[in-house]
Structures are given as C-alpha cells and as structure tokens.
Amino acid sequence: MNRRDAAGLAGSAGLGAWTVLGVLTMVVVGGGGAPLGLDDGLLSWSVAHRPDVAPALARGLTATGTGVIPYVLAVLAGVVMVRTARRRLLAAALCTACLGVGQALRYGVMELIHRARPPRDGWATHASGWAFPSGHTTTAALTAGLLIVALSLRAPRGGTALGVAVGCWGLLVGLTRVYLGVHWFTDVVGGWLFAVGWLGVCLCAAACWLPTSFLSDSPHPAARPTEEDHAPQNPGRRGRSRPA
C-alpha cells in the first residue's frame, strides 16, 4: 500500500469513527446522560455475576489501561516501528505524543458532556470524574492501536497472533469498566470510537508528512545506478581499441 492509499484509509477510518461518535454523543446529551440501550442490562448482569476472584482480576486488568503502562507500551510501539536509533527516538516521541494529546482531547470532551457515572452502590473499584467517553477505554484502545500498527509494519505475517492478543487486551480493558460498575456500556463504546478516530488522524498525518524513507531499513536512500554500472563488462576486450 502506497502512502496516498495509507493516508486515505487512515483518514476515512478516523472520520467514520468520529462521525459515529458525534451521533452517539448527541444521543447521550439529548437523553440527559441517562442510560441507553444495553446500559442498564449489562450493568445489572455485571453486578449480579461477581464471584470472589473475578473482580480482583478485573481490577488488575483495568489498571493496565491508565498510568505509566500505556506510555511504556507507546514507546515500545515506536521502537518496533523503525530500525535505526535516531528514528526510534523520533517514532517513540511521536507515539507518546499521539497518546498524550489523545488523552487531553478525550478529557476535554468528557468535561464538556458531563455525563454521570452509574450509581455508586454497584461500583467494585474506585473511579473519579465524568463518564463519557471512558478514559481507561480510550487509553487502552489507542495504545493497542499503536502496537498493532507497529507489528503490521515490522512483522506483517508473524505478528498476527500477537496483534490479536494486543487487540483483545484493548477491548477487555474497556469491558472491565462496565463489569466493575463504573461506566455505562455506551461510555466504553464512546471510548473505542474516540480512540479509532484519533488514531486515524495521527496515522493520516504521519503518512502525509513523514519522509518516505522514515520506515525504510537503511538510513539513506539507495543511490541510483550510473550508466557505467549498466555497461556490459567484457574482460576479454579490456584495453583494446574499438575498431573503426
């Protein structure tokens, strides 16, 4: 896939995700933040199905979607994407910036929407702030997306299984927020959509603005062969004059 196609695909995916997010946001705001669709049913199921070990496992998994872990994984994604030290430093910085700016934008949307969380009597972990879109969900999904992109660039075949595992981690972090009772399911869906939208914007910008040689294995573009390189070599004629 060439750069123009990659930029177009990433931009289309991002625009599509944010369009759906915009519709969902209008529905949430129009309903005054009240639960929608499956929200009540999934929350009731989660509260009723919490054996002793499951909430502890869910809390452990949900903790990986915030704090330092996503940033370490974002740096790892940048390191995997390229193979020279200088480019690895830049790629790691770009991935970290993508994650950090995405979190800041998501926080701004959350403060703007002001959606209340589910009732506290169903919480199985600590939570703070407003609900929509889910912060843990957005952070984990965005981090997973960066890792999957890195794996697809450097191991397009052998990295499939690892990419699926990373994608499952990103999805499960969001689902733990519902299971632990601190988010409505539509908060989680909003987080997923926000992450896809922002990642699409970042990938489109990278495909348009980064030099073509950034992801290549060699630090410099290959030199073009000269006419002498293409000239036929005939050792038997070396030193002889061309006949008149």
C-alpha positions as CSV (number, residue, x, y, z in Angstrom):
1,M,0.0,0.0,0.0
2,N,1.4,3.4,-1.0
3,R,1.5,6.5,1.1
4,R,-1.5,8.1,-0.5
5,D,-3.7,5.0,0.0
6,A,-2.5,4.6,3.6
7,A,-3.3,8.2,4.3
8,G,-6.7,7.9,2.7
9,L,-7.6,4.7,4.6
10,A,-6.5,6.1,7.9
11,G,-8.3,9.3,7.4
12,S,-11.5,7.6,6.3
13,A,-11.4,5.3,9.3
14,G,-10.9,8.2,11.6
15,L,-13.6,10.3,10.0
16,G,-16.1,7.4,10.1
17,A,-15.4,6.7,13.8
18,W,-15.7,10.3,14.8
19,T,-18.9,10.7,12.8
20,V,-20.5,7.7,14.7
21,L,-19.1,9.2,18.0
22,G,-20.7,12.5,17.2
23,V,-24.1,10.8,16.7
24,L,-23.7,8.8,19.9
25,T,-22.7,12.0,21.8
26,M,-25.8,13.8,20.6
27,V,-28.0,10.9,21.7
28,V,-26.3,10.9,25.2
29,V,-26.7,14.7,25.5
30,G,-30.2,14.6,24.2
31,G,-31.1,12.0,26.8
32,G,-29.6,14.0,29.7
33,G,-26.9,11.4,30.2
34,A,-29.5,8.7,31.1
35,P,-28.5,5.0,30.3
36,L,-29.2,3.9,26.7
37,G,-29.9,0.6,25.1
38,L,-27.9,-2.2,26.7
39,D,-26.5,0.1,29.5
40,D,-28.9,-1.0,32.3
41,G,-29.0,-4.6,31.3
42,L,-25.2,-5.1,31.1
43,L,-24.7,-3.2,34.4
44,S,-27.3,-5.3,36.2
45,W,-25.7,-8.5,34.8
46,S,-22.2,-7.3,35.9
47,V,-23.3,-6.6,39.5
48,A,-25.0,-10.0,39.7
49,H,-22.1,-12.0,38.4
50,R,-19.1,-11.2,40.6
51,P,-17.5,-14.3,42.1
52,D,-14.7,-13.7,44.6
53,V,-11.8,-13.8,42.2
54,A,-13.3,-12.1,39.1
55,P,-13.5,-8.5,40.5
56,A,-9.8,-8.7,41.6
57,L,-8.8,-9.9,38.1
58,A,-10.9,-7.2,36.5
59,R,-9.3,-4.6,38.7
60,G,-5.8,-5.8,37.8
61,L,-6.6,-5.7,34.1
62,T,-8.3,-2.3,34.2
63,A,-5.2,-0.9,36.0
64,T,-3.2,-1.5,32.8
65,G,-5.3,1.0,31.0
66,T,-4.0,4.0,32.8
67,G,-0.9,5.4,34.4
68,V,2.6,4.6,33.2
69,I,1.9,1.3,31.5
70,P,0.2,2.7,28.3
71,Y,3.1,5.2,27.9
72,V,5.7,2.4,28.2
73,L,3.8,0.5,25.5
74,A,3.5,3.5,23.3
75,V,7.3,4.0,23.5
76,L,7.7,0.3,22.7
77,A,5.5,0.7,19.6
78,G,7.7,3.5,18.3
79,V,10.8,1.4,18.9
80,V,9.3,-1.5,17.0
81,M,8.2,0.6,14.0
82,V,11.7,1.5,12.8
83,R,15.2,0.0,13.0
84,T,17.7,2.9,13.4
85,A,18.4,4.5,16.8
86,R,17.7,8.1,15.7
87,R,14.4,7.1,14.0
88,R,13.4,5.0,17.0
89,L,13.7,8.0,19.3
90,L,11.5,10.1,17.0
91,A,9.0,7.4,16.5
92,A,8.7,6.8,20.2
93,A,8.2,10.5,20.7
94,L,5.5,10.6,18.1
95,C,3.7,7.7,19.6
96,T,3.9,9.2,23.0
97,A,2.6,12.5,21.7
98,C,-0.3,10.7,20.0
99,L,-1.3,9.1,23.2
100,G,-0.8,12.2,25.4
101,V,-2.7,14.6,23.1
102,G,-5.4,12.0,22.6
103,Q,-5.9,11.7,26.4
104,A,-6.1,15.5,26.7
105,L,-8.7,15.8,23.9
106,R,-10.7,13.0,25.5
107,Y,-10.7,14.7,28.8
108,G,-11.9,17.9,27.2
109,V,-14.8,16.0,25.6
110,M,-15.6,14.4,29.0
111,E,-15.8,17.7,30.7
112,L,-17.9,19.1,28.0
113,I,-20.5,16.3,28.1
114,H,-20.7,16.0,31.9
115,R,-22.3,12.5,31.9
116,A,-22.8,11.0,35.3
117,R,-21.5,7.6,36.2
118,P,-23.7,4.6,37.2
119,P,-24.9,4.5,40.8
120,R,-22.1,4.1,43.4
121,D,-23.7,1.1,45.0
122,G,-22.7,-1.0,42.1
123,W,-19.0,0.0,42.0
124,A,-16.4,-2.6,42.6
125,T,-13.4,-0.2,42.2
126,H,-12.5,3.5,42.6
127,A,-13.4,6.0,39.9
128,S,-13.4,9.7,39.5
129,G,-14.6,12.3,37.0
130,W,-17.3,12.2,34.5
131,A,-18.2,9.1,32.5
132,F,-18.4,9.8,28.7
133,P,-16.2,8.7,27.0
134,S,-14.4,6.3,29.2
135,G,-10.8,7.3,29.9
136,H,-9.4,3.8,30.5
137,T,-11.1,2.5,27.4
138,T,-9.7,5.3,25.2
139,T,-6.2,5.0,26.5
140,A,-6.0,1.2,26.2
141,A,-7.6,1.2,22.7
142,L,-5.3,3.9,21.5
143,T,-2.2,2.1,22.9
144,A,-3.3,-1.2,21.4
145,G,-3.8,0.5,18.0
146,L,-0.3,1.9,18.1
147,L,1.1,-1.5,18.9
148,I,-0.9,-3.2,16.2
149,V,0.3,-0.7,13.6
150,A,3.9,-1.3,14.7
151,L,3.5,-5.0,14.4
152,S,1.9,-4.8,11.0
153,L,4.8,-2.7,9.7
154,R,7.6,-4.9,11.0
155,A,6.0,-8.3,11.2
156,P,3.1,-8.4,8.7
157,R,2.8,-12.2,8.9
158,G,4.5,-13.4,12.0
159,G,2.9,-10.7,14.2
160,T,-0.7,-11.6,13.6
161,A,-1.2,-13.7,16.7
162,L,0.5,-11.0,18.9
163,G,-1.6,-8.3,17.2
164,V,-4.8,-10.2,18.0
165,A,-3.7,-10.6,21.6
166,V,-3.0,-6.8,21.9
167,G,-6.3,-6.0,20.3
168,C,-8.1,-8.3,22.8
169,W,-6.3,-6.5,25.7
170,G,-7.5,-3.1,24.4
171,L,-11.1,-4.4,24.2
172,L,-11.1,-6.2,27.6
173,V,-9.9,-3.1,29.5
174,G,-12.9,-1.3,28.3
175,L,-15.3,-4.2,29.2
176,T,-13.8,-4.3,32.7
177,R,-15.1,-0.8,33.3
178,V,-18.6,-2.0,32.8
179,Y,-18.0,-5.1,34.8
180,L,-16.7,-3.1,37.7
181,G,-19.8,-0.9,37.6
182,V,-18.0,2.5,37.0
183,H,-19.1,3.1,33.4
184,W,-22.1,2.6,31.2
185,F,-21.5,0.4,28.1
186,T,-22.1,3.4,25.9
187,D,-19.2,5.2,27.7
188,V,-17.0,2.3,26.6
189,V,-18.3,2.4,23.1
190,G,-17.6,6.1,23.0
191,G,-14.0,5.5,24.2
192,W,-13.4,2.9,21.4
193,L,-14.8,5.3,18.8
194,F,-12.7,8.2,20.1
195,A,-9.5,6.1,20.0
196,V,-10.1,4.9,16.4
197,G,-10.9,8.4,15.3
198,W,-7.8,10.0,16.9
199,L,-5.5,7.2,15.8
200,G,-6.8,7.6,12.2
201,V,-6.0,11.3,12.3
202,C,-2.5,10.6,13.6
203,L,-1.8,7.9,11.1
204,C,-3.1,10.1,8.2
205,A,-0.8,13.0,9.3
206,A,2.2,10.6,9.6
207,A,1.6,9.2,6.2
208,C,1.3,12.7,4.7
209,W,4.2,14.4,6.5
210,L,6.9,11.9,7.4
211,P,9.5,11.3,4.7
212,T,9.2,8.2,2.6
213,S,12.5,6.8,3.9
214,F,11.4,7.0,7.6
215,L,10.3,3.4,7.8
216,S,13.0,2.0,5.5
217,D,15.7,-0.2,6.9
218,S,18.6,1.8,5.5
219,P,19.4,5.3,6.9
220,H,19.8,6.8,3.4
221,P,18.0,6.2,0.1
222,A,19.8,3.8,-2.2
223,A,21.9,5.5,-4.8
224,R,20.7,5.3,-8.4
225,P,23.0,3.2,-10.6
226,T,25.0,5.1,-13.1
227,E,25.4,4.4,-16.8
228,E,28.7,2.7,-16.1
229,D,27.0,0.3,-13.7
230,H,24.8,-0.8,-16.5
231,A,27.6,-1.0,-19.1
232,P,28.3,-4.6,-20.2
233,Q,31.6,-6.0,-18.8
234,N,33.7,-7.9,-21.2
235,P,37.1,-8.6,-19.7
236,G,38.4,-10.0,-23.0
237,R,38.0,-6.7,-24.7
238,R,39.7,-4.6,-21.9
239,G,42.4,-2.4,-23.2
240,R,41.5,-3.0,-26.9
241,S,40.6,-0.1,-29.1
242,R,37.2,-0.1,-30.8
243,P,37.5,-1.0,-34.5
244,A,37.0,1.9,-36.9
